[in-house]
């Protein structure tokens, strides 16, 4: 459109504010205007006009009032943009939210300030404008006059901008927009060219059920799986033997020699391994029931927070040899045993118990010739604990002596211990140490063998006893065991979904056992977790800044801010690095942003917040607007049924896992994380 077409015969006076809303005063007869401020008649706005209507016929920015001649009409530029985003190969702006900022330049021949009216249309399959989108006034939250949004005034040659209101646009949808200029007196006689933009799609769409306030508590014991541990064990090396830590100890009695050898599981054939496992299962489990499970195989050592099952020390072989007159040493027979150690702790007691099982293998007495074992074999274990620990004499169930023919009974020794610390030292790490000695009777007397070391508990089977978790209830646990926390999905599905998403998708995987990234517990005695929480979730954030579609579960509920990793952890984004925080951020704005929305009863969604850019999935934390009930109740049982002194006795920096059994079928590796939980 040329300058002549944009130049008016008269000037206008009157309203120069940002926006002007006319009641239904028509301005259709604008061809003839009277000097002195006559007002043109406008379209009432009751129905959408053809898309090529004159901007002045729907004067959203203000009315035209002619006052003087030779005024210039303002003009829209040709620099239409949609932000934040970039143009694709087809010239369509790809914006990363559903609240884009639309802009264009504007100029005025008289140097007047001017604004722009922005109009948005849907598009058809060919990308052409189809139907006007009735926009919302961003300042009032109410429908905008004529369904358009007007910018603030800017200087001639400047860029006018508007940011569209949340809810006006849909995700993953292409739109077209255009502008018309107004300088407070005159409208541009035509619209600018069209520009197109496409909103981003959702990055998260997790379908969830209705929260069940009456859902039963989670049985946490069900998820505490035995963990394979390591400890110091006898080694087949010269150095180990010289240090008394070898796998064999022999005692020379002149003409007679006895040895005790601790074998490795790899020394056994497949048949022997199966036999050992069967015998130990049959003879174990009285003290530690899960030690009898078929999943707890022989040849490995396992632990839980309050118990352990050690099955590595198999076989134990007692060897009898003698020196012949010709100087050669002959080994007429060996006795073969399978063994296991069970340990039971009490998180609210100083006392704990060990039970040693010694079971003859098949065959028990292995003869090398015709002489055989000369007499009964007696095996004597010695169990110690230190420091600040007492050990009572063992109580035997079954004799610890075996006859050389046909005697294959099992024997069990129970050792009771007690931690005596807690006064000068508030926390003690107790080391357990095990040895076994043996004798054989050959008719002339007892032939003794010096004790063979069976190993000690360091590092994973050392026992931590303390009066820190509770000053009035001392207790002991295997601190190397990482317990597993499971949230109540039936009661708080949105909070569980949020935690699963952040753990599964982010590179730091907080609490993931598969990734080896445990949560580190932060007790209140070290730092008030509310200090961490306020970094991610400042007071009132959900109400003021959270997604407005966030849905309470009922009228008694409100919107709330949930964070993951938990505030009471070193993994929290609010925990300062100077205090050993692992994922410090400046604000919760640096986290992945989601919200929980109820589409209909029984149909909830966890969505990413499309008011902002999609997650990069390089973030280290998550922030979600959701029902206060779901947020607060999701962690309500933690202190009583998990971290407490009476349960897993968590202390500062103790590590634990977070599991999400209901989400096992979901795939977080997809570009859009979409899943229905529970699995249909």
C-alpha positions in Angstrom: 0.0 0.0 0.0 1.5 3.3 -1.0 2.0 6.5 1.0 -1.0 8.2 -0.7 -3.3 5.5 0.4 -2.0 5.7 4.0 -2.3 9.5 4.3 -5.5 10.8 5.8 -7.5 13.9 4.9 -8.2 14.7 8.5 -6.4 14.1 11.8 -7.9 12.5 14.9 -7.9 13.5 18.5 -9.1 11.7 21.5 -8.0 8.4 23.2 -4.4 7.5 23.2 -4.3 4.8 25.9 -3.1 1.3 25.2 -6.6 -0.2 24.7 -10.0 1.2 24.0 -13.2 -1.0 24.2 -16.1 0.5 22.4 -19.6 -0.5 23.2 -21.7 -1.2 20.2 -21.3 2.2 18.5 -21.0 1.6 14.8 -18.4 3.2 12.6 -19.5 2.0 9.2 -20.1 5.4 7.7 -16.5 6.5 8.0 -16.3 7.9 4.4 -17.7 11.3 5.5 -16.3 12.8 8.8 -17.1 16.1 10.3 -14.5 18.4 11.8 -14.6 18.8 15.5 -14.5 15.1 16.5 -17.3 13.3 14.8 -17.0 9.5 15.5 -17.1 7.0 12.7 -19.5 4.0 12.9 -17.8 0.6 13.5 -18.8 -3.0 13.2 -20.4 -4.2 16.4 -18.2 -7.2 16.7 -21.1 -9.6 17.3 -20.0 -11.8 14.5 -16.7 -12.5 12.8 -16.4 -10.5 9.6 -14.6 -11.7 6.4 -10.9 -11.9 7.1 -10.2 -9.0 4.7 -12.2 -6.4 6.7 -10.8 -2.9 7.3 -9.0 -2.6 10.7 -10.8 0.7 11.4 -14.2 -1.1 11.2 -13.3 -3.0 14.4 -11.4 -0.4 16.4 -10.0 -2.4 19.2 -7.1 0.1 19.8 -9.4 3.2 19.9 -11.6 5.2 17.6 -10.8 7.5 14.7 -11.7 11.1 15.4 -10.7 13.5 12.6 -9.3 16.9 13.7 -6.8 18.1 11.1 -5.6 17.5 7.6 -2.4 15.9 6.2 -1.9 13.4 9.0 -0.1 10.2 8.0 -1.4 6.8 8.8 0.9 4.4 10.7 2.1 1.3 8.9 2.9 -2.3 10.0 6.3 -3.5 9.1 7.2 -6.7 7.4 9.1 -8.2 10.3 6.6 -10.5 11.9 8.0 -12.9 14.4 6.8 -15.5 16.9 9.0 -16.1 19.9 10.6 -18.0 21.4 11.4 -20.0 18.3 13.0 -20.2 14.9 11.7 -20.5 11.4 11.7 -23.8 9.7 12.4 -24.5 6.0 8.8 -23.6 5.1 9.0 -20.2 6.9 6.8 -21.3 9.8 8.0 -20.2 13.2 8.4 -23.2 15.5 7.7 -21.8 19.0 8.5 -23.7 22.2 5.4 -22.9 24.1 1.6 -22.1 23.8 2.1 -18.6 25.1 4.2 -17.1 22.3 5.3 -13.5 22.0 4.2 -12.1 18.7 5.9 -9.0 17.3 6.2 -6.7 14.3 7.8 -3.4 13.6 5.6 -0.3 13.2 6.3 3.1 11.8 4.5 6.5 11.5 5.3 9.2 8.9 4.7 11.9 11.4 7.0 10.3 14.0 4.1 9.6 16.3 4.2 6.6 18.6 2.0 3.8 17.5 0.8 0.3 18.6 -0.2 -2.8 16.8 -3.4 -4.9 16.9 -2.6 -8.6 16.7 -5.1 -11.0 15.2 -4.6 -14.8 15.2 -6.3 -17.4 13.0 -6.3 -21.2 12.8 -5.1 -22.7 9.6 -6.6 -25.3 7.2 -4.8 -28.4 5.9 -3.1 -26.2 3.2 -1.8 -23.7 5.8 -4.2 -20.9 4.9 -6.1 -18.8 7.5 -9.3 -20.5 8.5 -11.0 -19.2 11.6 -10.3 -16.3 14.0 -9.0 -17.3 17.4 -10.9 -15.3 20.0 -8.0 -14.1 22.2 -8.0 -13.2 25.9 -6.9 -9.8 27.2 -3.6 -10.7 29.0 -4.1 -8.0 31.6 -7.6 -8.9 32.7 -7.9 -12.5 31.8 -11.2 -11.6 30.1 -12.2 -11.9 26.4 -10.5 -9.2 24.4 -12.5 -6.7 22.4 -13.1 -8.1 18.9 -11.0 -11.1 19.9 -7.7 -9.3 19.2 -4.9 -8.1 21.4 -3.4 -4.6 21.2 0.2 -3.9 22.1 1.6 -0.9 24.0 2.6 2.2 22.1 6.2 2.2 20.8 8.3 4.8 19.0 8.1 5.0 15.2 10.4 2.3 13.8 10.2 0.3 17.0 9.0 -3.3 17.6 5.5 -3.8 19.2 4.9 -7.1 21.0 2.2 -9.0 22.7 2.3 -12.3 24.7 -0.7 -14.4 24.2 -2.7 -15.7 27.2 -2.4 -19.3 28.4 -5.3 -21.3 27.1 -6.0 -19.4 23.9 -3.8 -21.7 21.8 -3.5 -25.5 21.6 -0.3 -27.5 21.7 1.2 -28.8 18.5 -1.0 -26.6 16.3 -0.2 -24.2 13.4 -1.6 -20.7 13.5 -1.4 -17.6 11.3 -1.3 -14.0 12.6 -1.2 -10.5 11.2 -1.1 -6.9 12.5 -2.6 -3.5 11.9 -1.2 -0.2 13.2 -2.8 2.7 15.1 -1.2 5.9 16.2 -3.9 7.2 18.5 -5.6 9.0 15.7 -5.6 6.9 12.5 -5.7 3.2 11.7 -3.7 1.5 9.0 -6.1 1.0 6.1 -5.1 -2.6 5.6 -3.6 -5.6 7.5 0.0 -6.7 7.3 1.0 -9.9 5.5 0.4 -13.2 7.3 3.0 -15.0 9.3 2.6 -18.6 10.5 3.8 -20.2 13.7 3.4 -23.7 15.3 3.1 -24.3 19.0 5.2 -27.1 20.5 3.8 -30.5 21.3 3.6 -32.0 24.8 6.8 -33.6 26.2 4.9 -35.4 29.0 1.5 -37.0 28.9 1.0 -39.6 31.7 -2.5 -40.8 32.3 -3.3 -41.6 35.9 -6.3 -42.9 37.9 -8.3 -41.0 40.6 -6.5 -40.8 43.9 -7.8 -43.2 46.5 -7.7 -41.7 50.0 -8.6 -45.0 51.5 -5.8 -47.0 49.8 -3.9 -49.2 52.2 -0.3 -48.4 53.2 2.5 -49.8 51.1 4.2 -52.9 52.5 7.7 -51.7 52.3 9.2 -55.0 53.5 8.1 -56.5 50.2 10.5 -54.3 48.3 13.6 -54.9 50.5 15.5 -57.3 48.2 18.6 -59.1 49.5 21.8 -57.2 48.4 25.0 -59.0 47.6 27.7 -57.7 49.8 31.5 -58.0 50.1 33.7 -58.9 53.0 37.3 -59.9 53.7 37.7 -63.6 53.0 40.5 -66.1 53.0 42.6 -65.9 49.9 44.8 -68.5 48.1 47.9 -66.3 48.0 51.3 -66.6 49.8 50.9 -63.2 51.3 47.5 -64.0 52.7 48.8 -67.2 54.2 51.8 -65.4 55.7 49.4 -62.9 57.3 47.2 -65.7 58.7 44.5 -64.9 56.2 45.0 -67.8 53.8 42.5 -70.3 52.7 44.2 -73.2 54.5 45.7 -73.7 58.0 47.7 -76.9 58.8 49.1 -78.1 62.1 52.0 -80.5 62.1 52.0 -83.0 65.1 55.1 -84.8 64.0 53.9 -88.0 62.4 50.3 -86.6 62.0 49.2 -83.5 60.2 45.7 -81.9 60.1 44.5 -79.1 57.9 41.4 -77.0 57.5 40.8 -75.6 54.1 38.1 -73.1 53.1 37.1 -73.7 49.6 35.6 -71.4 47.0 32.3 -71.9 45.4 34.1 -72.3 42.1 35.8 -75.4 43.5 32.6 -77.2 43.5 31.0 -79.1 40.6 27.5 -78.1 39.5 26.1 -81.2 41.3 28.0 -80.3 44.5 26.8 -76.7 44.3 23.2 -77.9 44.1 23.7 -80.3 47.0 25.3 -77.6 49.1 22.5 -75.1 48.3 19.8 -77.7 49.1 21.4 -78.7 52.4 21.9 -75.1 53.5 18.3 -74.2 52.6 17.1 -77.2 54.6 19.2 -76.2 57.6 18.8 -72.4 57.6 16.2 -69.8 57.9 15.3 -70.2 61.6 17.0 -66.9 62.5 16.8 -65.2 59.1 13.8 -66.6 57.2 14.8 -65.1 53.8 18.1 -67.0 54.0 16.1 -70.0 53.0 14.8 -68.5 49.7 15.9 -70.2 46.5 17.0 -66.8 45.2 19.7 -66.6 47.8 22.2 -68.9 46.3 25.1 -70.7 47.9 28.5 -69.1 47.3 27.5 -65.5 47.9 26.9 -63.3 50.9 23.7 -61.3 51.2 22.4 -58.6 53.5 19.3 -56.5 54.3 19.1 -53.6 56.7 18.5 -55.8 59.7 19.8 -59.2 58.7 22.4 -61.1 56.7 23.0 -64.5 55.2 26.6 -65.5 54.4 27.0 -68.6 52.2 30.4 -68.0 50.7 32.5 -70.3 53.0 31.7 -73.6 51.3 33.1 -76.1 51.4 35.0 -76.3 54.7 37.3 -79.4 54.5 39.0 -81.0 57.5 42.0 -83.0 56.2 43.8 -85.8 58.1 47.3 -86.9 57.0 50.2 -88.9 58.3 53.9 -89.5 57.6 54.8 -93.0 56.4 58.2 -94.6 57.4 59.3 -94.0 53.8 59.0 -90.2 54.4 55.9 -89.8 52.2 52.8 -88.0 53.4 49.5 -89.9 52.9 46.1 -88.4 53.2 43.7 -91.2 54.0 40.5 -89.1 54.4 38.9 -85.7 54.4 35.6 -84.5 56.0 33.6 -82.0 53.9 31.1 -79.5 55.3 28.8 -76.9 53.9 28.4 -73.8 56.1 26.4 -70.6 56.4 26.2 -67.7 58.8 22.9 -65.9 59.6 22.9 -62.6 61.4 19.9 -60.9 62.9 20.0 -57.3 64.1 17.4 -55.2 66.0 17.0 -51.5 65.0 15.9 -50.7 68.6 18.2 -52.9 70.6 21.9 -53.2 71.5 21.6 -57.0 71.1 22.1 -59.0 68.0 22.5 -62.7 67.2 24.6 -64.9 64.8 23.8 -68.5 63.9 26.4 -70.7 62.3 25.2 -73.8 60.3 27.6 -76.7 59.6 26.2 -79.4 57.5 28.0 -82.5 56.1 28.2 -82.7 52.3 27.5 -85.7 50.2 29.8 -87.5 50.3 30.8 -86.4 53.8 34.0 -88.5 54.4 36.1 -88.7 51.2 38.5 -91.6 51.6 41.8 -91.9 49.6 42.6 -95.5 50.1 41.5 -98.1 52.7 42.6 -96.5 56.0 39.9 -93.8 56.2 39.3 -91.3 58.9 40.7 -92.6 62.2 37.9 -91.4 64.5 35.3 -88.7 65.2 35.8 -85.2 63.9 34.9 -82.1 66.0 34.5 -78.6 64.6 34.7 -75.6 66.9 33.8 -72.1 65.5 34.8 -68.9 67.3 32.8 -65.7 66.6 34.1 -62.3 67.8 32.9 -58.7 67.6 34.8 -55.5 68.3 35.1 -52.8 69.6 32.7 -52.2 72.5 31.0 -55.5 72.0 30.5 -58.7 74.0 30.1 -62.3 72.9 28.4 -65.0 74.9 29.4 -68.7 74.7 27.7 -70.5 71.8 24.6 -72.5 72.3 24.6 -75.6 70.2 21.6 -77.3 68.5 23.0 -80.7 67.4 26.4 -82.0 68.3 29.5 -80.4 66.8 31.1 -83.9 66.6 30.7 -86.3 63.7 31.4 -90.0 63.6 33.4 -91.1 60.5 30.7 -93.5 59.3 27.1 -92.6 58.4 26.8 -89.5 60.5 25.5 -86.6 58.5 23.5 -84.6 61.0 23.5 -80.8 60.9 24.7 -78.7 63.8 24.0 -75.1 64.6 25.8 -72.7 67.0 24.0 -69.5 68.1 26.2 -66.6 69.3 24.6 -63.7 71.2 26.3 -60.3 71.2 25.7 -56.9 72.7 27.0 -53.4 71.9 28.3 -51.7 75.0 29.0 -48.3 73.5 26.8 -45.2 73.2 28.1 -43.1 76.0 31.5 -41.8 74.9 30.8 -42.8 71.3 27.4 -42.1 69.8 28.1 -44.3 66.7 30.2 -47.4 66.6 31.1 -49.6 63.6 31.4 -53.2 64.8 33.6 -55.7 63.0 32.7 -59.4 63.1 35.5 -62.0 62.9 35.1 -65.7 62.3 37.4 -68.7 62.7 37.0 -72.5 63.0 39.2 -75.1 64.6 38.9 -78.9 64.4 40.1 -82.1 66.1 40.1 -85.7 65.1 40.5 -88.7 67.5 42.7 -91.5 66.4 42.5 -93.7 69.5 45.7 -92.3 70.9 44.2 -88.9 71.7 42.8 -85.8 70.2 44.7 -84.3 67.3 44.0 -80.6 67.1 44.2 -78.2 64.2 44.9 -74.5 64.7 42.0 -72.2 63.9 41.4 -71.4 60.2 40.2 -67.9 59.5 36.8 -67.7 57.8 37.0 -64.0 57.2 35.6 -60.8 58.8 32.7 -58.5 58.1 34.5 -55.6 56.6 33.3 -53.6 54.6 29.6 -54.4 53.9 28.8 -56.6 56.9 30.2 -54.3 59.6 27.4 -53.4 61.9 26.6 -49.8 62.8 25.1 -49.2 66.2 24.1 -45.7 67.4 22.2 -43.5 69.8 21.9 -40.8 67.2 18.7 -41.8 65.4 17.1 -42.1 68.9 18.8 -41.2 72.2 16.4 -43.4 74.1 16.3 -46.4 71.8 19.8 -47.6 70.8 19.9 -49.9 67.8 22.0 -51.5 65.1 21.7 -51.9 61.3 23.8 -52.9 58.3 24.4 -49.4 57.1 25.9 -50.7 53.8 22.4 -51.9 52.8 20.4 -49.4 50.8 16.7 -49.8 51.6 14.1 -49.1 49.0 11.4 -46.5 49.4 8.1 -47.0 47.5 5.5 -44.2 47.5 1.8 -45.0 47.7 0.7 -44.8 44.0 -3.0 -45.6 44.7 -3.3 -42.7 47.1 -1.1 -40.1 45.4 -0.6 -41.0 41.7 0.4 -37.6 40.5 3.3 -37.2 43.0 4.5 -40.7 42.2 4.3 -40.1 38.5 6.3 -36.8 38.9 9.1 -38.6 40.9 9.2 -41.4 38.3 9.5 -39.0 35.5 12.4 -37.1 37.0 14.3 -40.2 38.1 13.8 -41.9 34.8 14.4 -39.1 32.4 17.1 -36.8 33.9 20.8 -37.7 33.6 21.3 -37.7 37.4 18.5 -40.3 37.9 18.0 -39.5 41.6 17.2 -42.7 43.5 17.6 -45.1 40.6 18.9 -48.5 41.5 19.4 -49.4 37.8 21.6 -46.3 37.4 23.4 -46.7 40.7 22.3 -43.2 41.8 20.9 -43.4 45.4 19.2 -40.7 47.3 21.3 -39.4 50.2 19.3 -38.8 53.3 19.4 -35.3 55.0 18.1 -35.4 58.6 16.6 -32.3 60.2 19.4 -32.2 62.7 21.8 -31.3 59.9 19.7 -28.9 57.9 16.1 -27.9 57.9 14.7 -29.4 54.6 12.4 -26.4 54.3 15.4 -24.3 53.4 15.9 -26.6 50.4 12.2 -26.6 49.6 11.9 -22.9 49.4 14.6 -22.7 46.7 12.5 -24.9 44.5 9.0 -24.1 45.8 8.8 -20.7 47.3 5.8 -20.0 49.5 2.7 -19.5 47.4 4.4 -20.5 44.2 1.7 -23.0 43.1 -1.1 -20.5 43.6 0.7 -17.5 42.0 2.8 -19.1 39.3 1.8 -22.7 38.9 -0.1 -23.8 35.9 -3.7 -22.5 36.3 -5.1 -25.9 35.2 -3.7 -27.6 38.3 -6.5 -29.5 39.8 -7.3 -30.1 43.5 -8.9 -33.4 44.3 -11.9 -31.8 46.1 -13.1 -28.5 47.5 -11.0 -28.9 50.7 -7.8 -29.2 48.6 -5.6 -26.5 47.1 -2.8 -26.3 44.6 0.7 -27.1 45.9 4.3 -27.3 44.8 6.0 -30.7 44.7 9.7 -31.2 44.1 11.9 -34.2 43.2 14.5 -35.1 44.4 13.1 -34.7 47.9 13.9 -31.6 49.9 15.2 -33.8 52.8 18.1 -35.1 50.7 21.5 -34.0 49.4 20.1 -34.6 45.9 17.7 -31.7 46.3 18.2 -28.9 43.8 17.9 -26.6 46.8 20.8 -28.1 48.7 23.9 -25.9 48.4 27.0 -27.4 46.9 28.9 -25.9 49.8 27.0 -28.2 52.1 27.7 -31.2 49.8 24.6 -30.7 47.7 24.7 -32.7 44.5 22.4 -30.8 42.2 22.3 -27.1 43.3 20.2 -24.7 41.2 19.5 -21.0 41.6 15.7 -21.4 41.6 13.0 -23.8 40.8 12.7 -22.3 37.4 15.8 -24.3 36.5 13.8 -27.6 37.0 11.6 -29.5 34.7 8.1 -28.0 35.0 5.0 -30.2 35.2 1.4 -30.1 36.6 -1.4 -32.5 37.4 -4.7 -32.0 35.7 -8.0 -33.8 36.0 -9.7 -34.2 32.6 -12.6 -36.0 34.1 -13.3 -38.1 37.2 -10.9 -41.1 37.0 -8.8 -39.5 34.3 -5.9 -37.5 35.5 -2.8 -36.4 33.6 0.7 -35.3 34.5 1.6 -32.8 31.8 4.7 -30.7 31.1 3.9 -27.0 31.5 3.4 -25.8 27.9 3.5 -22.2 29.0 7.3 -22.4 28.8 9.9 -24.2 26.7 9.9 -28.0 26.7 12.3 -29.7 29.0 15.8 -30.2 27.7 16.1 -33.3 29.9 19.4 -31.9 31.0 17.9 -30.5 34.1 18.8 -31.9 37.6 15.4 -31.4 39.4 11.7 -31.4 38.9 9.0 -29.0 40.1 5.3 -29.8 39.7 2.1 -28.0 40.5 -0.4 -30.5 41.9 -3.0 -31.2 44.5 -1.8 -30.4 48.0 -3.2 -33.7 49.2 -1.2 -35.7 46.7 1.9 -33.7 47.4 1.9 -33.9 51.2 0.5 -37.4 51.6 3.0 -38.9 49.2 5.8 -38.5 51.8 3.8 -38.5 54.9 4.7 -42.1 55.9 8.4 -41.7 55.2 9.5 -40.6 58.7 7.5 -43.2 60.5 7.7 -46.3 58.3 11.1 -45.8 56.6 13.7 -43.5 58.0 12.7 -43.8 61.7 14.9 -45.4 64.4 12.4 -48.3 64.7 12.6 -49.2 60.9 15.7 -48.5 58.8 17.4 -46.1 61.2 18.6 -43.6 58.6 21.4 -41.3 59.6 23.1 -38.4 57.8 24.0 -39.2 54.2 22.6 -42.8 54.4 21.7 -43.9 50.9 18.4 -45.4 49.7 16.6 -46.3 46.5 13.3 -45.1 45.2 11.3 -47.6 43.2 8.1 -47.3 41.1 6.7 -50.8 40.5 3.5 -49.5 38.8 5.6 -47.8 36.1 7.7 -50.8 35.0 6.0 -50.9 31.6 6.6 -47.2 30.9 9.3 -46.1 28.5 11.0 -42.8 29.5 13.4 -42.9 26.5 10.8 -41.6 24.1 10.8 -38.0 22.9 7.3 -37.6 24.4 7.0 -39.5 27.6 3.5 -40.9 27.4 2.2 -43.8 29.5 -1.0 -45.0 31.1 -0.7 -46.2 34.7 -1.6 -48.7 35.8 -0.9 -50.7 32.7 -4.3 -51.2 30.8 
